[in-house]
Amino acid sequence: MDAQRGPGGGPPGRWPRQWWHGPPGRTGRPGEGHGAGEAADGDGGHGRPRWPWRSTLLFTAFVLAGSQFAAHSQEGERVALDPAARVLLFVAGALLLWRWRRPVPVLCATVAAVLLYNAAGYPYGPVFLTVAVACFSAVVSGHRHAAWAAMGAFWAGHVLIAQLLYRWLPPSGDGAVSWNEEIVVATWVVALVAVSELVRTRREQWARERAERARAARRRADEERLRIARELHDVLAHSISVIHVQAGVGLALLDSDPEQARTALTTIKAQSKEALGEVRQVLDTLRAPGAAPRAPAPGLDRLPELVEQAAGAGLTVTVEGEPPALPPGADLAAFRIVQEALTNVVRHSGSREARVRIEQDGGRLRLRVDDDGPATGDDAGGGGNGLAGMRERAAALDGTIEAGPRPDGGFRVLAELPLASGEDR
């Protein structure tokens, strides 16, 4: 049999690796392409299986040589090997060259060749091994029912020859085979099919596990991309909003009030420096995913800085309540939610005042950010990436976000987050 590194190369001894690790499925019927195991052993990545030259040559040589030895040991009992017998032996072995491309026709033709060899009265020998290899190939490639039918026909043909037709078949004077021997042959057939089914089942199970691992890896990659997108959006949206407002103030006051313009430019410089630092931290994490971040993730302890930055953008923020101790993930989410809510006030509200209220209710943290409006701009209702990112952050922690206009005017963002992480609850 072929070596693990694939058909056509390596010493014999075990089935090629792709028979065990190819994807499951049944796509190898004649005229419909190739089996799953065949596609795994593709030639040049085009789904065409390589030709198992070496293993086929080994099987054919073994069958020819073994049958010659069997003929010597059964001399006088069976018909001596002649050119026709050697042709049948050669055909039964050579057919295995197509066992990956056309497993069902190969199995049927091998069964027919072996039954014809047996009916001709030639010596028993290793020719039956070709049927075993062809059956194994058919079952493992997904052609289960065809393999069962072929093996049933093989056993029925053997019974017919050994119990009924032997009277008219060579060698002359041959008697019927005992039913004990027929039971042995039937047991051999059932065991062969059972082993092939076991290998097929294990192979499909491994393929499902590999597919599940691949899906999990893609899911983790998608989640990581979303996390990075949220981080960059929250950092850049807030900072650029402040910079935009301060740049407008600076331009408006450049001639009339240079000192106020200088203050606006100073705020722009500080805000851009902080934004660059946070973006650099995200990029460092991407470049070295296994390394710990150089700076701690922001949390509600930096709420005073957020208030100061909002003040630089002309927004007065009032904070009510004290932030509790939170797990790092929840602390970061709470900070980003407040940051995004204040950024939306700066960008989309005509109000220059906002209120942040922090409460604990049971085992959950409630964050409420209000402004009195009115809204400015068509998208003030909150259909952009900011609110979507807040909802994703809250949902990832088993929390909730409610955002929308208040009945008395203005806009409210209400977030609820668990006070403990999933591991602590």
LUMKE-800904 format. One record per residue (C-alpha): residue in one letter; x, y, z; chain. Coordinates in steps of 0.001 Angstrom, whole numbers. Last residue first. Layout:
# LUMKE-800904
residuo / x / y / z / cadena
a / X / Y / Z / A
...
***
This chain:
# LUMKE-800904
residuo / x / y / z / cadena
r / -20645 / 34983 / 38151 / A
d / -16889 / 35514 / 38391 / A
e / -15939 / 33850 / 35112 / A
g / -18635 / 35705 / 33162 / A
s / -17305 / 39017 / 34460 / A
a / -18918 / 40799 / 37411 / A
l / -20759 / 44139 / 37545 / A
p / -22887 / 43190 / 34567 / A
l / -23591 / 46017 / 32091 / A
e / -26678 / 48155 / 31520 / A
a / -26529 / 51077 / 29108 / A
l / -28907 / 54009 / 28648 / A
v / -28185 / 56592 / 25950 / A
r / -30576 / 59531 / 25950 / A
f / -31334 / 62311 / 23470 / A
g / -32984 / 65699 / 23746 / A
g / -36667 / 66426 / 23852 / A
d / -39373 / 65779 / 26447 / A
p / -40175 / 62298 / 25080 / A
r / -36449 / 61455 / 24943 / A
p / -34823 / 60643 / 21606 / A
g / -33045 / 57306 / 21256 / A
a / -30543 / 54850 / 22686 / A
e / -31053 / 51697 / 24707 / A
i / -28053 / 49431 / 25229 / A
t / -28001 / 46001 / 26894 / A
g / -25499 / 43758 / 28661 / A
d / -24442 / 40150 / 28350 / A
l / -20798 / 41261 / 28071 / A
a / -20529 / 40839 / 24282 / A
a / -24000 / 42395 / 23980 / A
a / -22768 / 45613 / 25608 / A
r / -19793 / 45957 / 23292 / A
e / -21881 / 45133 / 20236 / A
r / -24535 / 47684 / 21243 / A
m / -21897 / 50372 / 21675 / A
g / -20386 / 49548 / 18284 / A
a / -23783 / 49811 / 16600 / A
l / -24345 / 53155 / 18330 / A
g / -21084 / 54499 / 16931 / A
n / -21344 / 52836 / 13531 / A
g / -24238 / 55000 / 12433 / A
g / -28016 / 55007 / 12936 / A
g / -28088 / 57456 / 15811 / A
g / -31000 / 59812 / 15507 / A
a / -28663 / 62662 / 14819 / A
d / -28152 / 61417 / 11311 / A
d / -29837 / 64338 / 9530 / A
g / -27810 / 67006 / 11238 / A
t / -28372 / 68956 / 14447 / A
a / -30487 / 67527 / 17240 / A
p / -31983 / 69876 / 19799 / A
g / -30832 / 68765 / 22248 / A
d / -31274 / 68367 / 26000 / A
d / -28452 / 65882 / 26570 / A
d / -28490 / 62681 / 28544 / A
v / -25967 / 59882 / 29252 / A
r / -27108 / 57039 / 31481 / A
l / -24879 / 54200 / 32676 / A
r / -26411 / 51408 / 34761 / A
l / -24126 / 48776 / 36293 / A
r / -25602 / 45389 / 37108 / A
g / -25618 / 42994 / 40033 / A
g / -28611 / 44567 / 41696 / A
d / -28862 / 48108 / 40349 / A
q / -25666 / 50123 / 40559 / A
e / -25822 / 53655 / 39219 / A
i / -23658 / 56033 / 37161 / A
r / -25260 / 59182 / 35702 / A
v / -23622 / 61222 / 32952 / A
r / -25209 / 64574 / 32118 / A
a / -24568 / 66629 / 29009 / A
e / -24470 / 70367 / 28302 / A
r / -23655 / 72262 / 25118 / A
s / -26927 / 71350 / 23460 / A
g / -27146 / 71614 / 19679 / A
s / -26601 / 67902 / 19406 / A
h / -25077 / 65801 / 16628 / A
r / -21297 / 65999 / 16829 / A
v / -20607 / 67016 / 20429 / A
v / -23508 / 64940 / 21756 / A
n / -22391 / 61986 / 19629 / A
t / -18893 / 62258 / 21096 / A
l / -20405 / 62255 / 24581 / A
a / -22207 / 58972 / 23829 / A
e / -19070 / 57508 / 22257 / A
q / -16974 / 58288 / 25327 / A
v / -19651 / 57011 / 27710 / A
i / -19842 / 53734 / 25768 / A
r / -16043 / 53519 / 25490 / A
f / -15607 / 53901 / 29253 / A
a / -18272 / 51295 / 30040 / A
a / -16756 / 48836 / 27547 / A
l / -13269 / 49302 / 29009 / A
d / -14523 / 48713 / 32549 / A
a / -16560 / 45694 / 31429 / A
g / -13502 / 44071 / 29870 / A
p / -11187 / 44966 / 32753 / A
p / -13567 / 43645 / 35460 / A
l / -15304 / 46456 / 37286 / A
a / -14743 / 48352 / 40528 / A
p / -17553 / 50865 / 40944 / A
p / -17818 / 54270 / 39227 / A
e / -19101 / 56936 / 41614 / A
g / -22389 / 58716 / 41021 / A
e / -23391 / 61799 / 39078 / A
v / -21141 / 63302 / 36391 / A
t / -21923 / 66694 / 34826 / A
v / -20444 / 67384 / 31401 / A
t / -20080 / 70857 / 29870 / A
l / -19377 / 70639 / 26152 / A
g / -17255 / 73299 / 24427 / A
a / -14833 / 70883 / 22766 / A
g / -12276 / 71511 / 25506 / A
a / -14997 / 70710 / 28015 / A
a / -15410 / 67346 / 26322 / A
q / -11707 / 66700 / 26817 / A
e / -11982 / 67617 / 30474 / A
v / -14967 / 65317 / 30969 / A
l / -13082 / 62471 / 29297 / A
e / -10106 / 63103 / 31528 / A
p / -12408 / 62993 / 34568 / A
l / -13810 / 59637 / 33290 / A
r / -10368 / 58059 / 33312 / A
d / -11244 / 55854 / 36305 / A
l / -14115 / 54609 / 34136 / A
g / -11663 / 52504 / 32181 / A
p / -8840 / 52809 / 29683 / A
a / -6824 / 49695 / 28816 / A
p / -3527 / 49497 / 30648 / A
a / -417 / 50478 / 28732 / A
r / 2257 / 48272 / 27144 / A
p / -281 / 45673 / 26063 / A
a / 702 / 42071 / 26860 / A
a / 2317 / 40138 / 24049 / A
g / 704 / 37236 / 22191 / A
p / -875 / 39399 / 19499 / A
a / 2421 / 41145 / 18686 / A
r / 1804 / 43271 / 15575 / A
l / -1913 / 43611 / 16267 / A
t / -1371 / 44597 / 19898 / A
d / 1163 / 47181 / 18793 / A
l / -1431 / 48562 / 16360 / A
v / -3994 / 48989 / 19138 / A
q / -1411 / 50715 / 21352 / A
r / -365 / 52972 / 18465 / A
v / -3989 / 53984 / 17991 / A
e / -4193 / 54867 / 21693 / A
g / -1026 / 56944 / 21556 / A
l / -2032 / 58685 / 18345 / A
a / -5357 / 59624 / 19906 / A
e / -3602 / 61025 / 22976 / A
k / -1271 / 63118 / 20840 / A
s / -4168 / 64324 / 18709 / A
q / -6054 / 65425 / 21818 / A
a / -3088 / 67235 / 23293 / A
k / -2309 / 69090 / 20048 / A
i / -5940 / 69966 / 19391 / A
t / -6328 / 71236 / 22955 / A
t / -3259 / 73436 / 22515 / A
l / -4701 / 74732 / 19242 / A
a / -7932 / 75662 / 21022 / A
t / -5991 / 77424 / 23797 / A
r / -3996 / 79359 / 21177 / A
a / -7270 / 80433 / 19539 / A
q / -8448 / 81670 / 22930 / A
e / -5224 / 83667 / 23267 / A
p / -5485 / 85005 / 19715 / A
d / -8960 / 86500 / 20288 / A
s / -10197 / 88539 / 17291 / A
d / -7801 / 87308 / 14596 / A
l / -7587 / 83563 / 15277 / A
l / -10975 / 83440 / 16979 / A
a / -13038 / 81776 / 14237 / A
l / -10166 / 79630 / 13019 / A
g / -9379 / 78447 / 16534 / A
v / -12988 / 77708 / 17346 / A
g / -13402 / 75666 / 14144 / A
a / -10179 / 73785 / 14908 / A
q / -11455 / 73150 / 18409 / A
v / -14664 / 71596 / 17109 / A
h / -12870 / 69417 / 14581 / A
i / -10217 / 68353 / 17095 / A
v / -12904 / 67319 / 19565 / A
s / -14720 / 65326 / 16881 / A
i / -11398 / 63868 / 15685 / A
s / -10647 / 62611 / 19177 / A
h / -14039 / 61050 / 19770 / A
a / -14339 / 59432 / 16350 / A
l / -10711 / 58284 / 16349 / A
v / -10706 / 56446 / 19652 / A
d / -14197 / 54962 / 19388 / A
h / -13753 / 53957 / 15748 / A
l / -10319 / 52461 / 16342 / A
e / -11565 / 50415 / 19290 / A
r / -14726 / 49293 / 17513 / A
a / -12779 / 48247 / 14411 / A
i / -10308 / 46341 / 16576 / A
r / -13132 / 44488 / 18307 / A
l / -14846 / 43749 / 14998 / A
r / -11609 / 42387 / 13558 / A
e / -11113 / 40248 / 16659 / A
e / -14642 / 38868 / 16376 / A
d / -14062 / 38021 / 12723 / A
a / -10763 / 36293 / 13549 / A
r / -12405 / 34329 / 16362 / A
r / -15188 / 33229 / 14005 / A
r / -12667 / 32248 / 11343 / A
a / -10770 / 30165 / 13903 / A
a / -14009 / 28576 / 15125 / A
r / -15001 / 27755 / 11552 / A
a / -11594 / 26160 / 10927 / A
r / -11853 / 24164 / 14147 / A
e / -15340 / 23011 / 13123 / A
a / -14072 / 21985 / 9685 / A
r / -11214 / 20050 / 11263 / A
e / -13622 / 18316 / 13634 / A
r / -15961 / 17483 / 10760 / A
a / -13052 / 16043 / 8748 / A
w / -11924 / 13990 / 11745 / A
q / -15448 / 12592 / 12080 / A
e / -15590 / 11839 / 8367 / A
r / -12337 / 9894 / 8593 / A
r / -13471 / 8030 / 11690 / A
t / -16662 / 6978 / 9945 / A
r / -14822 / 5915 / 6784 / A
v / -12297 / 3896 / 8776 / A
l / -15081 / 2159 / 10670 / A
e / -16975 / 1494 / 7464 / A
s / -13901 / -105 / 5900 / A
v / -13408 / -2273 / 8989 / A
a / -17052 / -3365 / 8846 / A
v / -16892 / -4131 / 5108 / A
l / -13824 / -6313 / 5584 / A
a / -15304 / -8036 / 8624 / A
v / -18504 / -8816 / 6712 / A
v / -16566 / -10283 / 3781 / A
w / -14304 / -12369 / 6020 / A
t / -17299 / -13643 / 7954 / A
a / -18983 / -14640 / 4689 / A
v / -15821 / -16475 / 3603 / A
v / -15640 / -18276 / 6954 / A
i / -19341 / -19147 / 6699 / A
e / -18672 / -20583 / 3247 / A
e / -15854 / -22656 / 4698 / A
n / -18210 / -24048 / 7308 / A
w / -20686 / -24706 / 4519 / A
s / -18320 / -27254 / 3091 / A
v / -17119 / -26714 / -450 / A
a / -18699 / -29006 / -2979 / A
g / -16517 / -31623 / -4651 / A
d / -14008 / -31490 / -7504 / A
g / -13929 / -34524 / -9763 / A
s / -12880 / -32472 / -12754 / A
p / -11084 / -29244 / -12001 / A
p / -12827 / -27490 / -13590 / A
l / -16475 / -26461 / -13799 / A
w / -19571 / -28483 / -14593 / A
r / -20083 / -30058 / -11180 / A
y / -18648 / -26959 / -9434 / A
l / -21699 / -24999 / -10586 / A
l / -23810 / -25705 / -7512 / A
q / -22152 / -25325 / -4111 / A
a / -18726 / -23772 / -4765 / A
i / -19648 / -21712 / -7823 / A
l / -22973 / -20469 / -6498 / A
v / -21529 / -19827 / -3044 / A
h / -18661 / -17786 / -4533 / A
g / -21104 / -15855 / -6682 / A
a / -23260 / -15065 / -3660 / A
w / -20161 / -13907 / -1723 / A
f / -19078 / -11622 / -4559 / A
a / -22604 / -10356 / -5137 / A
g / -22816 / -9397 / -1471 / A
m / -19441 / -7684 / -1795 / A
a / -20650 / -5722 / -4814 / A
a / -23902 / -4743 / -3112 / A
w / -22107 / -3570 / 30 / A
a / -19620 / -1587 / -2054 / A
a / -22391 / 93 / -4045 / A
h / -24171 / 918 / -810 / A
r / -21102 / 2510 / 747 / A
h / -19721 / 4606 / -2080 / A
g / -18208 / 7261 / 213 / A
s / -14511 / 7222 / -700 / A
v / -13823 / 5001 / 2321 / A
v / -16321 / 2399 / 1128 / A
a / -15000 / 2224 / -2445 / A
s / -11328 / 2149 / -1457 / A
f / -11902 / -583 / 1145 / A
c / -13826 / -2683 / -1372 / A
a / -11045 / -2333 / -3963 / A
v / -8385 / -3310 / -1417 / A
a / -10372 / -6330 / -225 / A
v / -11150 / -7456 / -3774 / A
t / -7435 / -7273 / -4631 / A
l / -6641 / -9382 / -1560 / A
f / -8734 / -12221 / -3015 / A
v / -5940 / -12749 / -5560 / A
p / -3720 / -13812 / -2659 / A
g / -4248 / -17521 / -3321 / A
y / -6658 / -20256 / -4270 / A
p / -5395 / -22220 / -7238 / A
y / -7245 / -21985 / -10595 / A
g / -10542 / -23812 / -11020 / A
a / -11878 / -21620 / -13817 / A
a / -14739 / -20548 / -11550 / A
n / -12245 / -19029 / -9086 / A
y / -10543 / -16932 / -11781 / A
l / -13948 / -15854 / -13093 / A
l / -14983 / -14909 / -9561 / A
v / -11730 / -12947 / -9128 / A
a / -12172 / -11079 / -12416 / A
a / -15833 / -10255 / -11687 / A
v / -15041 / -8993 / -8186 / A
t / -12210 / -6861 / -9586 / A
a / -14492 / -5419 / -12268 / A
c / -17143 / -4510 / -9723 / A
l / -14598 / -2948 / -7347 / A
v / -12901 / -984 / -10135 / A
p / -16263 / 243 / -11436 / A
v / -17132 / 1485 / -7913 / A
p / -13774 / 3100 / -7076 / A
r / -13385 / 5160 / -10266 / A
r / -10654 / 7746 / -9612 / A
w / -9137 / 6404 / -6414 / A
r / -9302 / 2718 / -7435 / A
w / -7993 / 3375 / -10954 / A
l / -4565 / 1705 / -10437 / A
l / -6391 / -1054 / -8577 / A
l / -7397 / -2492 / -11964 / A
a / -3805 / -3618 / -12401 / A
g / -4126 / -6245 / -9665 / A
a / -7262 / -7973 / -10933 / A
v / -6008 / -7605 / -14538 / A
f / -2669 / -9237 / -13730 / A
l / -4322 / -12138 / -11962 / A
l / -6762 / -12608 / -14841 / A
v / -3912 / -12489 / -17383 / A
r / -1929 / -14953 / -15288 / A
a / -4860 / -17345 / -15312 / A
a / -5215 / -17046 / -19081 / A
p / -1478 / -17700 / -19539 / A
d / -1730 / -20929 / -17526 / A
l / -1692 / -21643 / -13807 / A
a / -2368 / -25252 / -13001 / A
v / -5959 / -26299 / -12331 / A
r / -6536 / -27217 / -8698 / A
e / -5864 / -30286 / -6549 / A
g / -2979 / -31819 / -8487 / A
e / -639 / -29001 / -7518 / A
q / -2052 / -27048 / -4590 / A
s / 1291 / -26135 / -2974 / A
h / 2901 / -25357 / -6333 / A
a / -93 / -23271 / -7454 / A
a / -63 / -21341 / -4166 / A
f / 3593 / -20374 / -4805 / A
q / 2623 / -19050 / -8238 / A
s / -399 / -17296 / -6750 / A
g / 1845 / -15488 / -4296 / A
a / 4138 / -14279 / -7064 / A
l / 1326 / -12969 / -9249 / A
v / -644 / -11452 / -6358 / A
f / 2457 / -9874 / -4799 / A
a / 3575 / -8414 / -8114 / A
t / 117 / -6942 / -8720 / A
f / -143 / -5519 / -5208 / A
l / 3323 / -3936 / -5386 / A
l / 2684 / -2466 / -8826 / A
t / -587 / -1032 / -7577 / A
s / 1134 / 452 / -4508 / A
r / 3828 / 1996 / -6672 / A
w / 1592 / 3410 / -9357 / A
p / -1089 / 5002 / -7188 / A
w / -2036 / 7548 / -9920 / A
r / -2507 / 11018 / -8593 / A
p / -5950 / 12257 / -7818 / A
r / -7384 / 15214 / -9758 / A
g / -8797 / 17924 / -7497 / A
h / -6906 / 20758 / -9234 / A
g / -4369 / 21443 / -6457 / A
g / -1405 / 20285 / -8565 / A
d / -2525 / 16701 / -8452 / A
g / -5144 / 16304 / -5786 / A
d / -4902 / 13764 / -3021 / A
a / -7621 / 15490 / -1018 / A
a / -9816 / 15414 / -4098 / A
e / -9430 / 11681 / -4280 / A
g / -10389 / 11202 / -665 / A
a / -13530 / 13173 / -1266 / A
g / -14440 / 11154 / -4280 / A
h / -14101 / 12303 / -7832 / A
g / -16144 / 13977 / -10532 / A
e / -19721 / 13126 / -11359 / A
g / -19325 / 10870 / -14436 / A
p / -18627 / 7814 / -12366 / A
r / -19606 / 8454 / -8774 / A
g / -16945 / 10161 / -6628 / A
t / -18900 / 12857 / -4885 / A
r / -19853 / 11243 / -1634 / A
g / -18765 / 13375 / 1230 / A
p / -16186 / 13645 / 3908 / A
p / -13064 / 15772 / 3618 / A
g / -9757 / 13955 / 3310 / A
h / -7853 / 13037 / 6467 / A
w / -7663 / 9249 / 6487 / A
w / -7619 / 8559 / 2781 / A
q / -5511 / 11715 / 2381 / A
r / -2675 / 10204 / 4359 / A
p / -2068 / 7388 / 1996 / A
w / -2849 / 3883 / 3223 / A
r / -138 / 2022 / 5023 / A
g / 2932 / -150 / 4480 / A
p / 4548 / 530 / 1176 / A
p / 7672 / 2648 / 827 / A
g / 7436 / 6162 / -525 / A
g / 5979 / 7763 / -3626 / A
g / 3280 / 7235 / -6215 / A
p / 428 / 7736 / -3886 / A
g / 918 / 10117 / -998 / A
r / 3302 / 11025 / 1801 / A
q / 1776 / 8379 / 4020 / A
a / 3119 / 5499 / 1996 / A
d / 1020 / 3603 / -443 / A
m / 0 / 0 / 0 / A
***
